[in-house]
Amino acid sequence: MTAQHPASGAPATATRPILALRAISKNFGAVAALTEVDLDVAAGEVVAVVGDNGAGKSTLVKVLAGVHRADSGSIAFDEREVTITSPADAHDLGIATVFQDLALCENLNVIQNLFLGRELRPGRLDEVTMEIRSWELLRQLSAKIPTVRVPVASLSGGQRQTVAIARSLLGDPKVIVLDEPTAALGVAQTAEVLNLIERLRERGLGVIMISHNMEDVRAVADRVVVLRLGRNNGVFDAATASSEEIVAAMIGASDNVVSRRRNRRERPGDE
């Protein structure tokens, strides 16, 4: 089944999804954060999830990361229904999440951050192997980091984002969720991160990119999924949809257009 935007009728991808969410709902007391949300991402595809404040983006990220458990709905991974009740469940499935705060230790160097909690210890700390693997991973991502022994505190925002993403890849995930990866970055640093997202797609990962920046979304996304007030409100082909169409779905303007069209059709004597 393909999702369509209520006004444009733009179809969702027909590629078999590696991750498929169906009718995901999450309530916090009387507040419905997510209501029957659907989301697909295929291998080698970048899906941008956009929406205004309160749209449910952060809750969706935390459901995928295992921080929150969905109240209802189903999640399929590699065409097998699964349950995500903890971050460990998400990790074991192959879902990695890079949160907006990055969770890096600024006093540690790049190698130490990459292997934090997963140090190689065949009897003693294997610093040589960890450094080699760090360089290999960063080169695969075309990362612009001059040395892996520099403290993270001395890196730019784009370089820190690169370290956080590289760290998530050590577990060989199949899907990576990026929460506002270009927020508060300058032009050059944003371009660096967008290039990194392209590398992730080339590696065959499914990428879910949470963003509010339409320029960044249109630069790298294959599809754009709009959330509004915790519900799906459109799926767009990023290559053909205009920013105006996507923003209209985000703020609900397209809903008004559809309603007016329906009302005109239902008036007696109207064509």
N, C-alpha and C positions, 0 to 999 in steps of 0.2 A: 504494500500500500504506500502511495506517495502522498506526502503532505503538500498542501497548496496554500499560497497566500490568498486571503479572502477576496482581494481585489484583482491581483495580477494573474493568479492561477499558475504561478511559477512552480514547476514540479521539483520535488526533492530528488536526490540521487537515486538511480536504480541499481548502483553497485551494492553487492552484499555487504552489510555493515559488520565490522568486527565488534562494535559495541552498539547495542540497541536498547534504549529506554522506552518503556511503554506505560503511559498513564501513571507516571510517578507523582505522588502527592505527599506533602509534608506539612503538618500543622504544628504550631507552637501555641498551645492553649486554644484560644478562639481565633487566632490569626492563621490564615491559610497562606503559607509561604510559597508552596507549589501546588498546583491543581491539575492533575492528569497531564503532565508534561511528557511529550515524546521527543526523543533525540536519537539520531543515528550518526555514526562516524565510521568511515571505511578506512582500510589500510591505505596509506599514501594520500590521505585527504586532510585538508585543513578546514574545520568547521568553526566559524566565528559565532559566538553566542552574545547577542547584544540586547540591551534594554535599559530603560531609565532606572533611576534609584528606586528600590523596592520591587523591581521586576522579578526577583527570585534567583538572580545569577549566582550570588554567593552561596545561597542554600543549595543550589544544584551542584556547585563545585564540592561542597562539603559532603553531599550524598555520594558523589563519585569517589571522593577520597576516603569514605568510611568514617568521617567525623560525625555525621548524622545518618541515622537509618531511616529510609523512606517508610512512611506509614502504610502505603499501598502502592500497587503497580508492580511491574516486573523489569528485571535487567537481564539481558542476554549478552554473553561474551563468547565470541567464536561459535555462535549459534547454539550455545548451551545456557539454559537459565541458571543464574547464579544469585547468591545473596551477599551483599556487602554490609557487614555489621561493624567493621573496624578498619583502621588504616592497614592492618596486617592483611586483611582479606583483599583489599584493593591491590596491595603490593604483590601478593601471591598470584593474583589473576594476571597482572601485567599492566596495571593502571598506575601511573605516576602523576603526582600533582606538584606543581611549583606555585606556591601561594605568593601573593603580592609582596609580603614582607620578606620573602626569600629565605629567612631563617638561617643566615650565614653567621659564623663567628668571626668578627672583624679582626680579632687579635691573632687568628690562625692563618697560615698561608693557604694557597690554592689546594695543594695536595692534601693537607690536613682537613680542609673543608670537604673535599670530594669523598674522602674515606672516613669521615667522622662517624663513629659507631660501627664501621665495617673495615677496620684496619686489618691488613694482612699480617698475620702473626704465626708463621710456621716455626714456632719455638721462640722467636723474638720478632720485633717489629721489622717488616721487610720494606724499608724506605725506598730502596732502589727499584723494586718492582712497582711500587705504588707510583713513583715518579714517572717511570716508563709508561705505565698505563694511563696516567694523567695526560701526558703529552700525546699519546696515541688518540685518546678520546677528543681532546681539544683540536687536534689537527683534522680529525674526521668532521668536526663541526665548523672548520675554517675559522676558529676562534682567534681573535686578535689580542692575545695575552702574551706579553714578552717573556715572562718567567713564571714558573709555578711555585717558586719559593718566596714570592712577595706576599706580604700580609694583605688580606682581602680589603682591609681599610683603605689601602692605597689605590684600589682599582676604581675605574669609572662605573657609573650605573649600568651601562651596557655590558661591561666586563663582569660585573657581579651577577647580572642576569644569566650570562653565559655559564658561569661557575655553577649556579643553582640548577640550570637545565642539565649541564654535564653530570652533576651529581645524581640527578634522577635517572639518568641513562645507565648507570652502573648496574642496576637491577634488570637490564634488558627488557624494558616495558614494551608493550605493543600499542598502548595509548598513553599520550601525555596531555595533561590538562594544564594550561597556562593561564593564570589569573592576572589580568591586566599587565601583560609582560612589558609594555612600553610606557606605562604610567610614569610621569615625572621625568622622562628622559628627553635629552636634547635631540636635535635632528640627526646628527651623526650617530649617536648612540642608538636611536630608534632604528636607523637603517641597519646597524649591526645586528640588532635583535631580529629584525624582519628577515635578514639574510640567514640567521640561525634557524628560524622557523622553516625556511625553504629547505635547509639541509635536513631537518627532521622529516619533512615530507619525502625527500629523495631517499631517505633511509627506509621508507615504507611504513613509518609510524602513522597512526591516526592521531591527529592533533585537534584538541578542542581549545579554542582561544577565546577567553572572555575579554571583551574590550568595549570601550565607549568611543574609540577613535575611528571614524569612518574611513579616513585616508589609509590607516594601517590595515583595517579590515579588507578594503578593496585591493590593497597591494598584495596580500598573501592568501586570502581565504578563497576556497572553492565554493562554499555555500555559506549563507548567513541565516541563522535561526534567531528569530525575534521572540523575546519573552516580554509580556506585558501583564502586570499585576499577578504574577505567578502562573500565567498560562501561555501556551503557544499562541503567537499572533502573526505567524508568517514564516515561510521558508523561501529564500531567494537564491538565485544563481548570481554569485558575486560578479561574474563577468558581464552580465547583461542588465542587472537591476541598477537603478540610479540610487544615489544617496538619498534623494528626496523620498523615494518609495520606501526605503528602509526606515528612515526617520519617521515617516508618516505612520508606519506600523508600530514603531516604538511608542509614539505619543497618543496613538489611538485615532489619528485623523483619518486613516483608511477605513476604520470601522464606521465613521460618520458618513463617508462617501458611499459605502455599501448600503447603509441604512437609507440614505436619501434615494439611491437608485431603486431599492426595493419599494419604498413608499410611492415613488412615481409610477412604478409598474402596477401597483395595486389600486391606484385611484381610478374610479369609473371614467371611461372615455379616453384614458391614456393609452398610448400604443406600447 
